[in-house]
Amino acid sequence: MSDQMMEQAVRAVRGQGMSSIKEVVSGWSDVARYLRGGDSGSLVPVVIPKDKRGLKWASLIWFGLWALFSGVFLAASDHGAMGGLAIFVAIISFLLAALWWWRSAIVEIEEGTVGVLTKFGAISGPGLSPGRHYLWHPWARVAYVVDVTTEIPYTAPVLSSPTHENVPLKSIEFFLRFRIVDAIRFVQTIGAGNFDLVLSNSVQDAIRQRSRQVRTEQAYDLRGSDVKDMQDILNRQLTRYGVQIMGCNIPDVQLPDQYREHIATRERVAKELVAYEKEWELTRKRRIDTLLLEIERSKKVRDAKVVEVQASLNKARKDVAQMLEERETEAQKIRYEIETRARTNLVAAQGEAKAQEQLATAYRDNRAVLSYELARRRLDVGATLAEDAPRPVIVHTDAGSGDTSALSTLLMAQLLPQLQSGGSAPRRGSRQVAQSAGDIDQVAERAARALREQTQG
């Protein structure tokens, strides 16, 4: 079942453009055509020539021997003329047989090819070099004509080759050139038909190993990449068959349709991005040029305004200097006025201070007099109050009785108001004295307060 699946896969791949190698059986006249042009699109590195020599020329020898024996017999039986003719025919027959043998022994090997010589079916000796050769042995044959010079191109597209992310690529086309370096080993060990299968399987295995090492987004990098390692691997596998890989490369890689659309979209977006970047670059340059023009214009306007401002500044400096001179003159005038007023005020203040000092001295003297007078009046008031002070009334009752009699209580109630009214006049005199003393204290206090305020001022 696996062999059938392998054959079906190989047929499907060959339908996609895979090269095929085979060997054909042909006459000597078509050997060069098959080796150079192939057969029905297939590569033909080996041709099996048809050998029609055989031993047909031996029939002429047998005929010549029969004619020779017949001529000898006729000559011995007094038929000399017939015997001579028979001998002549025998000689002619021997000559024709020798010519036929010589002609059938000639073998011409094409330039760039090697003929594999066999005797009795076994390969004998090294291959025949290009040129004319004579095979005198009747059972010697040229079994194979092998192209050992031409570098044969071979294309092997590999389908569904997975990448590192296990994404199957649609196809990877692999191209190589090989040459048969040992014709005898090639025809002995493998042959052209089997070599086709071995080569295709080796190439597919090498391609799948390489594709497993790359990521899907980098699959296009396989095109034109260095495949020297793959060439070395194939040479190690095919050297035992007498074949050498001369060169190989990966001309094309096809991604899956969906992924290719994704790549196409990404490339389109990248191109649009490049276009937008170019457009933005042009717009930016245009804006930069416009801004530079505006900056130059602004610089010119700024320079003009700077000149104008400088002129205004010079004028303002002149005005300020003139105003400062005027203000300085006015300030000098005001300073002189202030100094004059201050001197005047200082003289007035000094005179007023002297007057206040004299007034304070007078107030101090007056206060001492007032204090003395106040002390004397306080003594008089105290003496007066002492004279008019009320006297206590002592009512003697019987110590043995528990309470007073009603008659004694009535008499006490009548006498007490009289006693209190008789002492009211002295109390009024004492109240007037006290009021006079309070007035004196108030006058003294006002005089002391006025003296403190004048002293602080």
C-alpha positions in Angstrom: 0.0 0.0 0.0 2.8 2.4 0.8 4.5 1.6 -2.5 1.3 2.4 -4.4 0.9 5.7 -2.5 4.6 6.5 -3.2 4.0 5.9 -6.9 0.9 8.0 -7.0 2.7 10.8 -5.2 5.6 10.6 -7.7 3.1 10.7 -10.6 1.4 13.7 -9.1 4.7 15.5 -8.7 5.8 14.6 -12.2 2.6 16.2 -13.4 3.7 19.4 -11.6 6.9 19.5 -13.6 9.3 17.0 -12.0 12.0 15.6 -14.2 12.2 11.9 -14.9 15.1 9.7 -15.8 15.0 6.5 -17.8 17.0 4.4 -20.1 15.8 3.4 -23.6 16.6 0.7 -26.1 17.6 2.1 -29.5 19.6 1.5 -32.6 23.0 2.9 -33.0 21.7 5.6 -35.3 19.4 7.1 -32.6 21.9 6.9 -29.6 23.0 10.5 -30.0 19.4 11.8 -30.4 18.3 10.1 -27.2 21.3 11.1 -25.1 21.0 14.8 -26.2 17.3 15.3 -26.5 15.7 12.7 -24.2 12.6 10.8 -24.9 9.1 12.3 -24.4 10.3 14.9 -21.9 12.3 12.3 -20.0 16.1 12.5 -19.4 18.0 9.6 -21.0 21.6 9.3 -19.7 21.8 5.6 -20.6 20.9 4.0 -24.0 20.9 0.2 -24.6 21.9 -0.2 -28.2 20.4 -2.9 -30.4 23.2 -5.2 -31.6 22.3 -6.9 -34.9 25.6 -8.4 -35.6 25.0 -12.1 -34.7 26.6 -14.8 -36.8 24.9 -14.3 -40.1 28.2 -13.7 -41.7 29.1 -17.3 -40.8 26.6 -18.5 -43.4 28.9 -17.1 -46.1 31.8 -19.0 -44.6 29.8 -22.3 -44.6 28.7 -21.5 -48.2 32.3 -20.8 -49.2 33.5 -24.0 -47.6 30.8 -26.0 -49.5 31.8 -24.2 -52.8 35.5 -24.8 -52.1 34.9 -28.5 -51.4 32.6 -28.7 -54.5 35.3 -27.1 -56.7 38.0 -29.4 -55.4 35.7 -32.4 -56.0 34.8 -31.2 -59.5 38.4 -30.5 -60.4 39.4 -34.0 -59.3 36.6 -35.5 -61.5 37.7 -33.8 -64.7 35.3 -30.9 -64.4 38.0 -28.2 -64.2 35.9 -25.4 -65.4 33.1 -26.1 -63.0 35.6 -26.7 -60.2 37.4 -23.4 -60.9 34.1 -21.5 -60.9 33.2 -23.2 -57.6 36.5 -22.3 -56.1 36.1 -18.7 -57.3 32.7 -18.5 -55.7 34.1 -19.9 -52.5 36.8 -17.2 -52.5 34.2 -14.5 -53.1 32.1 -15.9 -50.3 35.1 -15.9 -47.9 35.8 -12.3 -48.9 32.2 -11.3 -48.4 32.1 -13.1 -45.0 35.3 -11.3 -44.0 33.9 -8.0 -45.1 30.7 -8.6 -43.3 32.5 -9.6 -40.1 34.8 -6.6 -40.3 31.8 -4.3 -40.9 29.8 -5.8 -38.0 32.8 -5.5 -35.7 33.0 -1.7 -36.0 31.5 0.1 -33.0 31.5 4.0 -32.8 31.1 5.5 -29.4 29.8 9.1 -29.3 32.0 11.9 -27.9 31.2 12.4 -24.2 29.9 8.9 -23.7 31.3 5.6 -22.5 30.4 2.2 -23.8 30.0 -0.7 -21.4 31.4 -3.8 -23.0 30.1 -7.2 -22.1 31.1 -10.8 -23.1 28.6 -13.5 -22.6 26.5 -11.0 -20.6 29.2 -10.1 -18.1 30.9 -6.7 -18.1 34.5 -7.1 -19.2 37.2 -4.5 -18.8 36.9 -0.7 -18.5 34.4 1.2 -20.6 35.0 2.0 -24.3 36.3 5.5 -24.8 34.7 7.7 -27.5 35.8 6.9 -31.1 35.8 3.8 -33.3 36.4 0.3 -31.9 36.5 -3.2 -33.3 34.8 -6.0 -31.6 36.3 -9.1 -33.2 34.9 -11.4 -30.6 31.5 -12.5 -31.9 29.9 -12.6 -28.4 31.3 -9.2 -27.3 28.6 -6.6 -27.1 28.2 -2.9 -26.1 25.4 -3.3 -23.6 25.1 0.3 -22.5 26.1 3.7 -23.8 26.4 6.1 -20.8 26.7 9.9 -21.0 29.5 10.7 -18.6 30.3 14.3 -19.7 27.0 16.2 -19.8 25.8 17.8 -16.6 22.2 16.6 -16.6 19.7 19.2 -15.2 17.1 17.7 -12.9 14.0 19.5 -11.5 12.3 18.2 -8.4 9.3 20.1 -7.0 8.4 19.0 -3.5 4.8 19.3 -2.5 3.5 20.0 1.1 6.8 20.6 2.7 6.2 21.6 6.3 8.0 24.6 7.9 9.2 25.1 11.4 5.6 25.9 12.6 4.3 22.8 10.7 2.7 25.0 8.0 2.8 23.0 4.7 4.3 25.0 1.9 2.5 24.5 -1.4 5.7 23.5 -3.2 9.4 24.0 -3.3 11.1 23.7 -6.6 14.6 22.2 -6.4 17.0 22.2 -9.3 20.2 20.3 -9.6 22.8 19.2 -12.1 24.4 15.8 -11.9 27.0 13.9 -13.9 27.7 10.2 -14.1 31.3 9.8 -13.2 31.5 6.0 -13.1 29.4 4.4 -15.9 30.1 0.8 -14.9 29.2 1.4 -11.3 26.1 3.2 -12.3 24.7 0.5 -14.6 25.8 -2.3 -12.2 24.3 -0.9 -9.0 21.2 1.1 -9.8 20.4 1.9 -13.5 18.6 4.9 -14.8 15.0 3.9 -13.8 15.9 3.1 -10.2 18.2 6.1 -10.0 15.2 8.4 -10.8 13.3 7.1 -7.7 16.3 7.3 -5.4 17.2 10.8 -6.6 13.6 12.1 -6.2 13.3 10.6 -2.7 16.7 12.0 -1.6 15.9 15.4 -2.9 12.5 15.5 -1.2 14.0 14.3 2.1 16.8 17.0 1.9 14.2 19.7 1.0 11.9 18.8 3.9 14.8 18.8 6.3 15.7 22.3 5.1 12.1 23.6 5.2 11.8 22.4 8.8 14.6 24.8 9.7 12.9 27.9 8.5 9.9 29.8 9.7 6.9 30.4 7.4 7.4 34.1 7.1 11.0 33.5 6.0 10.1 30.8 3.5 10.8 33.1 0.5 14.4 33.4 1.8 14.9 29.8 0.5 14.9 31.1 -3.0 18.5 31.5 -4.1 19.8 30.5 -0.7 23.0 28.6 0.0 22.3 24.9 -0.4 25.9 23.7 -0.2 25.1 21.5 2.7 22.3 19.9 0.8 24.7 19.3 -2.1 27.1 17.6 0.3 24.4 15.4 1.7 23.2 14.3 -1.8 26.8 13.6 -2.9 27.3 11.4 0.1 24.2 9.4 -0.7 24.8 9.2 -4.5 28.5 8.6 -4.6 28.1 4.9 -4.3 26.1 4.9 -7.5 28.9 6.6 -9.5 27.0 9.9 -9.6 28.2 13.3 -8.6 26.0 16.4 -7.9 27.7 19.4 -9.7 25.4 22.1 -8.4 21.9 22.8 -7.0 19.7 25.6 -5.9 16.1 26.5 -5.0 14.6 28.6 -7.8 11.1 29.0 -6.5 9.0 28.6 -3.3 5.2 28.7 -3.3 3.4 29.4 0.0 -0.1 28.2 0.8 -2.8 30.3 -0.9 -4.2 31.7 2.3 -0.7 32.6 3.6 0.2 34.0 0.2 -2.8 36.3 0.4 -1.7 37.3 3.8 1.8 38.0 2.5 0.4 39.9 -0.5 -1.8 42.0 1.9 1.3 42.7 4.1 3.3 43.6 1.0 0.5 45.8 -0.2 0.3 47.5 3.1 4.1 47.8 3.2 4.0 49.4 -0.3 1.2 51.7 0.8 3.2 52.6 3.9 6.2 53.4 1.7 4.0 55.5 -0.6 2.5 57.3 2.4 6.0 57.8 3.9 7.1 59.3 0.5 4.0 61.4 0.4 4.5 62.5 4.0 8.2 63.2 3.2 7.2 65.4 0.3 4.5 67.1 2.5 7.0 67.5 5.3 9.6 69.0 3.0 6.9 71.3 1.5 5.8 72.4 5.0 9.4 72.8 6.1 10.1 75.0 3.1 7.0 77.0 3.9 8.0 77.3 7.5 11.5 78.4 6.4 10.0 81.1 4.2 7.8 82.2 7.1 10.8 82.1 9.4 12.8 84.3 7.0 9.8 86.6 6.6 9.4 86.7 10.4 13.1 87.4 10.8 12.9 90.3 8.5 9.8 91.6 10.3 11.6 91.0 13.6 14.7 92.9 12.4 12.5 95.8 11.4 10.7 95.7 14.7 14.0 95.4 16.5 15.2 98.6 14.7 11.9 100.3 15.5 12.1 99.1 19.1 15.7 100.2 19.4 14.7 103.6 18.1 11.8 103.7 20.6 14.1 102.5 23.3 16.6 105.3 22.5 13.9 107.8 22.5 12.5 106.4 25.8 16.0 106.5 27.3 16.2 110.2 26.3 12.8 110.9 27.7 13.6 108.9 30.9 16.9 110.7 31.2 15.2 114.1 30.8 12.4 113.1 33.2 14.9 111.9 35.7 16.8 115.2 35.4 13.5 117.1 35.9 12.5 114.8 38.8 15.9 115.0 40.3 15.7 118.9 40.2 12.2 118.7 41.7 13.4 116.3 44.3 16.3 118.5 45.1 13.9 121.4 45.5 11.6 119.4 47.6 14.5 118.1 49.7 15.6 121.7 50.3 12.0 122.6 51.3 11.8 119.6 53.6 15.1 120.4 55.2 14.1 124.0 55.7 10.7 123.0 57.1 12.4 120.3 59.3 14.9 122.9 60.6 12.0 125.2 61.4 10.0 122.4 63.1 13.1 121.3 64.9 13.6 124.8 66.3 9.9 125.0 67.2 10.0 121.6 68.8 13.1 122.4 70.8 11.3 125.6 72.1 8.1 123.7 72.8 10.1 121.0 74.6 11.8 123.6 76.7 8.4 125.1 77.5 7.0 121.7 78.3 10.0 121.0 80.4 9.3 124.3 82.3 5.6 123.4 82.5 6.4 120.0 83.8 8.6 121.5 86.4 5.8 123.8 87.4 3.3 120.9 87.4 5.7 118.9 89.6 5.9 121.8 92.0 2.2 122.3 91.9 1.6 118.6 92.5 3.8 118.7 95.6 1.8 121.6 96.9 -1.5 119.9 96.0 -0.3 116.7 97.7 0.5 118.6 100.8 -2.8 120.4 100.8 -4.6 117.2 100.1 -2.9 115.4 103.0 -3.7 118.3 105.3 -7.4 118.3 104.2 -7.6 114.5 104.7 -6.4 115.0 108.2 -9.1 117.6 108.8 -11.8 115.4 107.4 -10.6 112.5 109.5 -10.8 114.7 112.6 -14.2 115.9 111.8 -15.5 112.4 111.1 -14.1 111.2 114.3 -15.9 114.0 116.2 -19.2 113.3 114.5 -19.0 109.5 114.8 -22.2 107.9 116.3 -22.1 106.7 119.9 -23.4 103.3 121.0 -26.5 103.0 123.1 -26.4 100.5 125.9 -29.6 99.3 127.3 -29.3 97.5 130.7 -31.7 94.8 131.3 -32.2 92.4 134.1 -29.8 89.5 133.7 -32.0 87.2 135.6 -35.2 87.6 133.6 -35.8 85.5 130.5 -37.0 88.4 128.3 -37.6 92.2 128.4 -40.9 93.7 129.5 -43.3 95.3 127.0 -42.8 98.8 128.6 -39.0 98.8 128.1 -39.4 97.8 124.6 -41.8 100.6 123.8 -39.6 103.2 125.4 -36.6 102.0 123.3 -38.6 102.2 120.2 -39.5 105.8 120.8 -36.0 107.0 121.9 -34.0 105.5 119.0 -35.4 107.7 116.2 -34.7 110.8 118.2 -31.2 109.7 118.8 -30.7 109.0 115.1 -32.2 112.4 113.9 -30.0 114.3 116.4 -26.9 112.9 114.7 -27.9 113.5 111.1 -26.5 117.1 111.0 -23.0 116.0 111.8 -23.3 113.2 109.2 -24.2 115.8 106.5 -21.1 117.9 107.4 -18.9 114.8 107.1 -20.4 114.0 103.7 -19.6 117.5 102.4 -16.1 117.2 103.7 -15.7 113.8 101.9 -17.1 115.3 98.7 -14.5 118.2 98.9 -11.7 115.7 99.4 -12.9 113.7 96.3 -12.9 116.9 94.2 -9.3 117.6 95.3 -8.3 114.1 94.3 -9.9 114.4 90.9 -8.1 117.7 90.2 -4.8 116.2 91.3 -5.3 113.2 89.1 -6.2 115.3 86.0 -3.1 117.4 86.6 -0.9 114.3 86.8 -2.4 112.8 83.6 -1.9 116.0 81.6 1.7 116.1 82.8 2.3 112.5 81.6 0.8 113.2 78.1 3.0 116.3 77.7 6.0 114.4 78.8 5.3 111.5 76.3 4.6 113.9 73.4 
